Amino acid sequence: MTQKSENGGATFDDNNDGRGPSPEPFLSTKGYCVTCDSSVTFESFHPWLRDHFLCSNCRSIPRERALMLAIERFFPSWREFRVHESSPCGRGASVKLRKGCREYIGSHFFPDIPPGQTHASGWRCENLEAMSFPNESFDMVVTQDVMEHIFDPAKAFAEIARTLKPGGSHIFTVPIVRKEKESQVRALRDRNGNVVHLLPENYHGNPIDANGSLVTIDWGYDIVPFIETHSGLLTTLVYFDDLAHGIRAELIEVLISRKLPAYSKLKA
Ligand SMILES: [Zn+2]
């Protein structure tokens, strides 16, 4: 069966108790939105807060606010950074980073043009598994619900590490749906580049493709050692439950993978 949803909700339908939208707000609270820097109302008419607990001003969702709060808390000088965001969207943290960073490069993968070129849409083309950026280009790489759509995540994490400056960080969200269970590959590419589905096809919304993005892997917490093994980056998981910032939902961990110079030397 093929599933599709706007913000990745279809994967998680089992988690919403079968309850659908309601005429009364399921949750409504006033607070401060860190992605649009405004005093707002956060409201959801659906029990699945991950996709429905919206900011009244910028329409951001909880994982976007969690990512931005992590950046504000742990990287207060982010405005001085050179940042690459892979697959940004048109709201929330993507917009704030694009406007606020010293240098911000947003990229999407367009299979019809070479990496490094600018697509007609204005976005730079980059393939996370083989990027055209030189080594040590960025202070921060950002991805939001992207790493569950990569066919070769080992290569992608290694590429992200290569393009980070020493001391730089990959900060990202990814739904860790398997939690303490082992990560599970849903789809892979064979030698000829054909997609092989090991589990029923599952698609999440994609800002540049109406067909959505295929989920290739359901991650568990073993993503942390996976990243270290394949990239040398050391990962911390942060989970915010912070209603004053409109942050409450399942599966909104923020992962911060650091390229620690001393650690790299130790491993060399
Ligand atoms: Zn907002």
Boltz pocket constraint, residues with backbone or C-beta under 6 A from the ligand:
constraints:
  - pocket:
      binder: B
      contacts: [[A, 33], [A, 34], [A, 35], [A, 36], [A, 37], [A, 38], [A, 40], [A, 55], [A, 56], [A, 57], [A, 58], [A, 59], [A, 60]]
      max_distance: 6.0
